[in-house]
């Protein structure tokens, strides 16, 4: 387990450093050709490779870090029960969107995010849906499961609230992400028509909310009635992933396009709620993975978690 924690931290640090390096390259080096000329032959080749493959490495590192965290914290089944639907459904939504314009509006991907599935959607995009969707849903569920008492009348509401809040957090990331990725001097995708929200169509955000809500709903069905009992300290990892990715988008948007309002909305509807949700989580850490807690005897569960016994807890 210690090796997994070490790998998780290495991948997270690499993920954050890759975003920082990308910001430096896109905002400082590329706009100043004299800096590139001063790098020398080897430096220029290295920089060219980093700019062409940096986005891929960044997303792969983020997905790997979150995958290890999910496996280590929740267990194999809960990790795969979220990741597989998230990747498959988001890829289907992206393929539909790039082919028909539904549900995001007319758009297309440029180069910089790796090999494109069916020539339309970079293979890294569904991975970003997974790792950001997971941390959003986990923060929402951990807060709700720690504060909403379970019972026949509220079990279903608890799951709906988790899905809704998780989808809102995910969509709030896009407020700053879309201007950063589509309107800077070196974009990664483009919209067919200039939208009303600082160049982004409003329907794009509806598509984000619907796509995130869909695969989070599937995960909720697979996870069933077991509450997500995680402490504030255990949620530090997903919070760091979430805030660092919003920070990357925010810096790109502000310094690449000069837009502040989308960033403000990401902070207001994303960062602030995420901080509140993590604060609402349990103050007591739970070391046993979720899939083991599902199969553990009732006595061991009640000793670790101050909730009703798993075996009689309704959905």
N, C-alpha and C positions, 0 to 999 in steps of 0.2 A: 504493500500500500504506500509506503514511503517513496518508492520509485515512481509510482503514479503521480503522487503529489508533486514530486520534483519535475516530472515531464510536463505536468499541467502548468506549473509556474513558468517553466522555460518557454513553452509554446505561447503562453499569455504575454510574457515579456517580449518575445519575438514578434508577436502580433502587434503590440503597441509600438515597438521600435520600427516595424515595417511601415506603419501608418505615418509615424513621424518622419521617416526617411522619404516617404512618398510626398508628404507635404513640402519638405525642403526642395525636392526635385521639381515638383510641379509649380511651386510658387516663387522659388528663388533662382534655381539653376536654369531651367528651360527658358524663362523670360530674359535671361542674360547670356547670350551666346558666348561672350568673352570668357565667362566662367568655364564653359564646356571646353573651349579651345585651350584653356590653361591646364586641363586635366591630363594631357598627354594621350598617346595612343591607347595604352592599356586602360587608363582612367575613362576615356571616352567609350571604349567598348564595354567596360563594366557598367558605366552609367546607362548606356543604351540598353543593356540587358535588364538592368534593374527597372527601368521605366517601362519596358515591354512586358516583363514578367513579375514586377513588384506587386501588382494588384492580385495576381494569382497566388503568390506566396502569402500575402497578407491574409486572404480569405482562408487558405488551407490551414494556416497556423491558428486562426481563430476557431475554425471548425474542429480542429484536433484538440485544442485546449478545452472547448466546451464538451466535446464528446467524452474526454477523460473525466472531466468534472461530473458529468451526468452519470457515467458508469460508476464512479467512485462514491458518489453521494446517494444516488437513487437505486442503482443496480442495473444489470444488463437489460432486463425486460423493459423497464421504464425508459431507459435511454433509447433503445431501438424502437419502442412503441411511439416515441415522439419523432425521432430522426427520420425514419422511413416514410411516414405520411407527410412530414414537412417537406422533405426533398422531392418526393413524387408529386404531391399536389401542387407545390409551388412551381415545379418544372412544367407541369401541365398547364397551370395558369399563365405562366410566362410564354409558353409556346402558343397558347390560344391568343394571348395579348399581342404578340409580335406578328401573328398571322392575320388576325381579324380586327384588332383594336379593342376587343373586349377582354377583360373589364377595365384596363388601365388607360385606354385611349390609344391613338396611333403612335407607335414608337418603334425604335430599332436600336440594337446594340452596335457599337463601333468596336474597334480593337482595344486590347489592353486587359481583358478579363479572361483570356484563355480560349481554348477550343470551344466552338459553338455546336451545341446539340442541334441536329437538323439544319445547321447553318444559320440558326436564329438566336439561340440563347446560350451564352457562355456556361460551361459546366460548373463554374464556381458560383453562379448566382443562386441556385437552389441551396448550396451549402451556406451561403450568407443568410438566406431565409431560415435555415435550420438553427444556426447558432444564435442569431439575434432573436428569433421567435422563441427559442427555448428559454433564454434568460428572462425575456419579458413575461412569459407565462409562468415561469417558476417564481419570480418575485411576486406576481399577483396572487398565485395560489398559496404560497407560503404565508402571506399576510392575511388572506381571507380565512384559511384553515386555522390560523392561530387566534383569530378574533371572533369568527362566526360560530356559534354553538351548533353542533350537528343535531339533526332530528328529522323526523319524517317530513316536516313542513318546510325545512330550509336546506335539506341536502341537495336538491336540484338547483335551488337558487345559488348555493355556494359555488357550484360548477359553472353556472352561467356568468356569475360575477367574475370568476377567474378568467374565463374566455374573453369577456368584454374588456376587462382591464388590460389583459395581456395584449389584445389586438390594438387597443388604444396606444399603449406604450410603443408597440411596433410601428404603427402608423405615424406616431409623433417623430420617430427617427427620420422618416421620409420627408418631413417638412424641410429639414436642412439638407438631407441627402440629395434630393432631386436637383435643386439649383446647383449644388456642388458638382454633380456628375454630368449635368446636361448643358450648363450655360457658361462654364469656365472656358478659358482659351484652349484647353486640352480635354474635351469631354469624353465620356465613356458610353453614353447613349444619347439619343436625340428624340424629340417628339415631332410627330408629323405636322402638328399645328401648335402654335404658341398658345399656351393655356392662360387662364385668367389669374391663376395664383402664381405670380412672378414667373410666368412662362410654363408652369405645370398645370395641366387640366385638373379640375376639381374631381373628376371621375377617377383619376389616378389614385387619390387617397381612399375613395370608396373601394376600389379594387384591392388596395393594400389591406384595408380593414377586413374585407370579405375573405381574402386569401388566407391571412393570418388566422382569422376566426375559424375558418374551415379546418385547417390542419390542427389547430389547438382543440377543436371540438372532437376530432378523431382521437387525439391523444387522451382527452378526458374520458372518452368511452373506454379506451384500453386501460387507463390507470384506475378506472372504476372508483370505488368508494374510499380507498385508502387515503387518509389526509397527508398532505405534504408538510411535515413538521421539521422545519429548518430554523436555525437560530440566525440572529442578525450577523454574527461573525461568519456563518456558513454562506450567507448571501453576499458577502463582500466580493466574492469572485464574479457572480453574474452582474452585480452592480458595476464593477470595474470594467467588464466587457461592454456593458451598455453605455456607460458614460464616455469611455474612450472612443467608441465608434461615433457617438454624437459629437464629441469634441473634434474629431477628424473632419466630419461633415461641416461643422460650424465654422472651423477655420477656413476650409476651402470655400465655403459660401461667402463669408465676410470678405476675405482677401482676394478671392477669385472673381466675385461678382459685385461686391459692395452692398449686398442685401443683408439687413439685420432682422427684419420682421420674421422670416422663416426660422431663423435661429432662435429668436425669442419664443416662438410657438413651440419649438422642440424642447426648449428648457421648461416652459410653463406646463405643457401637457405631457412631457416625457421625463425629464430629469427630476423635477420637483415631486411628481407622484411616485417615481421610483424610489427616491429617498424616503418618502413617507411610508411606502409599502414595506421597505426593508426595516424601518424603525418599528413597524407594527408587528413584525414577525416575533417568534418566540425568543425569549431571552436565554433559553437553555438549549445547548447544543445536543444533537442526537447523532451518535457515531455510527449506529447500525444503518446500512443501506436500506432503502425503502422496500425492495423486493424481499429482503430478509425479515423485515418487520411484518410484512404481510403474512409470512409463514411461521412467524415466531409464536410461542404460546402467549396467551392473554396476560399471564402474570409478568412475563418479561416486557411486554409492550407497556403495560400500565406503570411499570417501574421506571421506564425511560421517558414516557410521553404522558403528559397530564391531560389526556382526552379519554373519551369512552372507549371500551375495548373494541378492537378492530372487528371482531367476529360479529358484533351486533350493530355496527354502525351502518346506517342507511346511506344510500347514494345521495 
